[in-house]
Amino acid sequence: MGIIWTLIIGLIAGIVAKFIVPGANEPSGFVLTALLGVVGAFVATYLGQAIGWYSAGEGAGLIGAIVGAVIVLLVWGFFSRRRA
């Protein structure tokens, strides 16, 4: 159930992060933005568990997932601009 919850939170976090990050038009489309949000949620979950903020079975909350999604969007934008 934790993975499903992380997926749902990640989808919401990806949408919110797209509005927060300026110039986040690089990953065009809802699907790619949602996938980056899911990746951000998983990054926030596992990074939070490694740091000790979350226990082993606990996932990142909405705020943590948004922060993770913003970080993933910024990294995505950095690497996509370097290729262009």
N, CA and C atoms as a LAMMPS dump frame, in Angstrom:
ITEM: TIMESTEP
0
ITEM: NUMBER OF ATOMS
252
ITEM: BOX BOUNDS ff ff ff
-5.0000000000000000e+02 5.0000000000000000e+02
-5.0000000000000000e+02 5.0000000000000000e+02
-5.0000000000000000e+02 5.0000000000000000e+02
ITEM: ATOMS id mol type element x y z
1 1 1 N 0.82 -1.194 0
2 1 2 C 0 0 0
3 1 3 C 0.859 1.251 0
4 2 1 N 2.063 1.182 0.561
5 2 2 C 2.948 2.336 0.6
6 2 3 C 3.379 2.796 -0.779
7 3 1 N 3.606 1.856 -1.691
8 3 2 C 4.019 2.214 -3.045
9 3 3 C 2.875 2.888 -3.785
10 4 1 N 1.664 2.395 -3.611
11 4 2 C 0.5 3.007 -4.264
12 4 3 C 0.292 4.428 -3.739
13 5 1 N 0.437 4.612 -2.44
14 5 2 C 0.298 5.939 -1.846
15 5 3 C 1.373 6.883 -2.395
16 6 1 N 2.608 6.391 -2.541
17 6 2 C 3.685 7.205 -3.091
18 6 3 C 3.399 7.584 -4.54
19 7 1 N 2.816 6.677 -5.314
20 7 2 C 2.446 6.984 -6.698
21 7 3 C 1.395 8.081 -6.768
22 8 1 N 0.383 7.977 -5.933
23 8 2 C -0.693 8.975 -5.937
24 8 3 C -0.154 10.338 -5.508
25 9 1 N 0.603 10.36 -4.431
26 9 2 C 1.195 11.613 -3.958
27 9 3 C 2.159 12.167 -5.005
28 10 1 N 2.904 11.286 -5.667
29 10 2 C 3.849 11.723 -6.7
30 10 3 C 3.167 12.372 -7.883
31 11 1 N 2.013 11.855 -8.28
32 11 2 C 1.268 12.471 -9.381
33 11 3 C 0.84 13.891 -9.017
34 12 1 N 0.322 14.038 -7.82
35 12 2 C -0.098 15.365 -7.36
36 12 3 C 1.115 16.281 -7.216
37 13 1 N 2.209 15.756 -6.684
38 13 2 C 3.411 16.559 -6.485
39 13 3 C 4.003 17.007 -7.819
40 14 1 N 3.945 16.164 -8.827
41 14 2 C 4.456 16.54 -10.142
42 14 3 C 3.689 17.689 -10.751
43 15 1 N 2.387 17.667 -10.585
44 15 2 C 1.553 18.75 -11.114
45 15 3 C 1.839 20.051 -10.374
46 16 1 N 1.935 19.975 -9.05
47 16 2 C 2.215 21.172 -8.254
48 16 3 C 3.617 21.7 -8.558
49 17 1 N 4.591 20.796 -8.7
50 17 2 C 5.971 21.212 -8.954
51 17 3 C 6.107 21.894 -10.306
52 18 1 N 5.301 21.488 -11.28
53 18 2 C 5.355 22.132 -12.593
54 18 3 C 4.953 23.605 -12.496
55 19 1 N 4.023 23.924 -11.595
56 19 2 C 3.62 25.311 -11.403
57 19 3 C 4.634 26.1 -10.579
58 20 1 N 5.397 25.413 -9.731
59 20 2 C 6.358 26.084 -8.857
60 20 3 C 7.645 26.414 -9.596
61 21 1 N 8.151 25.47 -10.389
62 21 2 C 9.449 25.629 -11.047
63 21 3 C 9.293 26.541 -12.263
64 22 1 N 10.02 27.651 -12.288
65 22 2 C 9.941 28.516 -13.461
66 22 3 C 10.638 27.864 -14.648
67 23 1 N 10.032 27.949 -15.801
68 23 2 C 10.616 27.353 -16.998
69 23 3 C 10.553 25.852 -17.002
70 24 1 N 9.572 25.279 -16.343
71 24 2 C 9.446 23.816 -16.295
72 24 3 C 8.714 23.292 -17.518
73 25 1 N 8.759 24.035 -18.595
74 25 2 C 8.104 23.588 -19.816
75 25 3 C 8.944 22.572 -20.567
76 26 1 N 10.135 22.295 -20.083
77 26 2 C 10.999 21.313 -20.728
78 26 3 C 10.334 19.948 -20.821
79 27 1 N 9.886 19.385 -19.693
80 27 2 C 9.183 18.111 -19.833
81 27 3 C 7.728 18.363 -20.211
82 28 1 N 7.5 18.53 -21.5
83 28 2 C 6.158 18.876 -21.938
84 28 3 C 5.239 17.674 -21.811
85 29 1 N 4.037 17.938 -21.458
86 29 2 C 3.046 16.889 -21.356
87 29 3 C 2.763 16.481 -19.929
88 30 1 N 1.528 16.09 -19.732
89 30 2 C 1.062 15.703 -18.407
90 30 3 C 1.728 14.417 -17.939
91 31 1 N 1.888 13.459 -18.84
92 31 2 C 2.418 12.148 -18.451
93 31 3 C 3.855 12.263 -17.975
94 32 1 N 4.688 12.987 -18.713
95 32 2 C 6.083 13.113 -18.309
96 32 3 C 6.225 13.9 -17.014
97 33 1 N 5.432 14.936 -16.851
98 33 2 C 5.45 15.702 -15.609
99 33 3 C 5.011 14.841 -14.431
100 34 1 N 3.976 14.041 -14.631
101 34 2 C 3.512 13.151 -13.57
102 34 3 C 4.575 12.112 -13.23
103 35 1 N 5.249 11.58 -14.241
104 35 2 C 6.311 10.605 -13.986
105 35 3 C 7.474 11.232 -13.221
106 36 1 N 7.832 12.461 -13.573
107 36 2 C 8.883 13.143 -12.824
108 36 3 C 8.442 13.405 -11.385
109 37 1 N 7.16 13.672 -11.184
110 37 2 C 6.636 13.834 -9.835
111 37 3 C 6.704 12.543 -9.038
112 38 1 N 6.406 11.432 -9.682
113 38 2 C 6.501 10.13 -9.021
114 38 3 C 7.955 9.834 -8.659
115 39 1 N 8.874 10.123 -9.58
116 39 2 C 10.298 9.931 -9.286
117 39 3 C 10.713 10.819 -8.111
118 40 1 N 10.218 12.047 -8.098
119 40 2 C 10.523 12.953 -6.989
120 40 3 C 9.98 12.446 -5.667
121 41 1 N 8.802 11.849 -5.695
122 41 2 C 8.226 11.286 -4.467
123 41 3 C 9.057 10.115 -3.965
124 42 1 N 9.508 9.273 -4.888
125 42 2 C 10.354 8.154 -4.473
126 42 3 C 11.708 8.647 -3.964
127 43 1 N 12.265 9.669 -4.608
128 43 2 C 13.526 10.247 -4.134
129 43 3 C 13.345 10.81 -2.726
130 44 1 N 12.268 11.539 -2.513
131 44 2 C 12.009 12.111 -1.184
132 44 3 C 11.798 11.02 -0.148
133 45 1 N 11.102 9.95 -0.526
134 45 2 C 10.859 8.853 0.412
135 45 3 C 12.156 8.179 0.824
136 46 1 N 12.974 7.798 -0.155
137 46 2 C 14.185 7.057 0.172
138 46 3 C 15.27 7.95 0.764
139 47 1 N 15.316 9.203 0.345
140 47 2 C 16.262 10.122 0.959
141 47 3 C 15.861 10.42 2.396
142 48 1 N 14.567 10.592 2.638
143 48 2 C 14.083 10.813 3.998
144 48 3 C 14.317 9.616 4.903
145 49 1 N 14.182 8.408 4.346
146 49 2 C 14.464 7.209 5.135
147 49 3 C 15.944 7.08 5.42
148 50 1 N 16.793 7.462 4.466
149 50 2 C 18.235 7.373 4.674
150 50 3 C 18.707 8.386 5.718
151 51 1 N 18.096 9.562 5.719
152 51 2 C 18.47 10.595 6.686
153 51 3 C 17.9 10.289 8.065
154 52 1 N 16.765 9.602 8.1
155 52 2 C 16.147 9.267 9.37
156 52 3 C 14.881 10.042 9.655
157 53 1 N 14.388 10.799 8.665
158 53 2 C 13.154 11.551 8.856
159 53 3 C 11.938 10.646 8.845
160 54 1 N 11.99 9.574 8.057
161 54 2 C 10.874 8.64 7.944
162 54 3 C 11.338 7.262 8.374
163 55 1 N 10.41 6.479 8.926
164 55 2 C 10.751 5.103 9.281
165 55 3 C 10.742 4.25 8.019
166 56 1 N 11.086 2.979 8.164
167 56 2 C 11.269 2.108 6.998
168 56 3 C 9.991 1.943 6.175
169 57 1 N 8.845 1.862 6.771
170 57 2 C 7.614 1.668 6.023
171 57 3 C 6.864 2.951 5.704
172 58 1 N 7.4 4.068 6.115
173 58 2 C 6.702 5.345 5.966
174 58 3 C 7.173 6.063 4.705
175 59 1 N 6.234 6.614 3.965
176 59 2 C 6.562 7.355 2.761
177 59 3 C 6.599 8.842 3.013
178 60 1 N 7.094 9.557 2.041
179 60 2 C 7.145 11.016 2.148
180 60 3 C 5.739 11.58 2.05
181 61 1 N 5.499 12.643 2.744
182 61 2 C 4.221 13.32 2.663
183 61 3 C 4.162 14.189 1.419
184 62 1 N 3.103 14.935 1.311
185 62 2 C 2.904 15.756 0.124
186 62 3 C 3.986 16.827 -0.002
187 63 1 N 4.348 17.466 1.09
188 63 2 C 5.369 18.519 1.044
189 63 3 C 6.722 17.93 0.64
190 64 1 N 7.089 16.808 1.229
191 64 2 C 8.348 16.159 0.866
192 64 3 C 8.369 15.705 -0.576
193 65 1 N 7.241 15.204 -1.061
194 65 2 C 7.154 14.771 -2.452
195 65 3 C 7.243 15.96 -3.402
196 66 1 N 6.648 17.076 -3.029
197 66 2 C 6.741 18.28 -3.865
198 66 3 C 8.189 18.761 -3.931
199 67 1 N 8.865 18.757 -2.791
200 67 2 C 10.272 19.16 -2.776
201 67 3 C 11.1 18.219 -3.644
202 68 1 N 10.854 16.92 -3.53
203 68 2 C 11.563 15.957 -4.376
204 68 3 C 11.258 16.155 -5.846
205 69 1 N 10.012 16.436 -6.18
206 69 2 C 9.632 16.658 -7.578
207 69 3 C 10.253 17.939 -8.122
208 70 1 N 10.32 18.982 -7.297
209 70 2 C 10.966 20.222 -7.73
210 70 3 C 12.445 19.967 -8.012
211 71 1 N 13.097 19.202 -7.149
212 71 2 C 14.512 18.884 -7.358
213 71 3 C 14.69 18.097 -8.652
214 72 1 N 13.839 17.104 -8.889
215 72 2 C 13.938 16.305 -10.115
216 72 3 C 13.676 17.174 -11.343
217 73 1 N 12.696 18.083 -11.28
218 73 2 C 12.423 18.982 -12.405
219 73 3 C 13.601 19.917 -12.679
220 74 1 N 14.23 20.425 -11.629
221 74 2 C 15.391 21.29 -11.823
222 74 3 C 16.559 20.531 -12.454
223 75 1 N 16.791 19.31 -11.994
224 75 2 C 17.855 18.483 -12.574
225 75 3 C 17.527 18.156 -14.027
226 76 1 N 16.269 17.814 -14.295
227 76 2 C 15.833 17.511 -15.665
228 76 3 C 16.047 18.722 -16.57
229 77 1 N 15.668 19.896 -16.096
230 77 2 C 15.846 21.109 -16.875
231 77 3 C 17.308 21.427 -17.13
232 78 1 N 18.163 21.178 -16.136
233 78 2 C 19.588 21.432 -16.291
234 78 3 C 20.19 20.541 -17.37
235 79 1 N 19.873 19.257 -17.334
236 79 2 C 20.451 18.331 -18.293
237 79 3 C 19.828 18.477 -19.681
238 80 1 N 18.563 18.841 -19.757
239 80 2 C 17.947 19.009 -21.072
240 80 3 C 18.467 20.271 -21.759
241 81 1 N 18.823 21.307 -20.993
242 81 2 C 19.399 22.51 -21.595
243 81 3 C 20.828 22.278 -22.051
244 82 1 N 21.54 21.405 -21.347
245 82 2 C 22.922 21.111 -21.739
246 82 3 C 22.972 20.375 -23.065
247 83 1 N 21.983 19.524 -23.322
248 83 2 C 21.955 18.774 -24.581
249 83 3 C 21.581 19.662 -25.762
250 84 1 N 20.775 20.676 -25.492
251 84 2 C 20.284 21.525 -26.6
252 84 3 C 21.308 22.511 -27.078
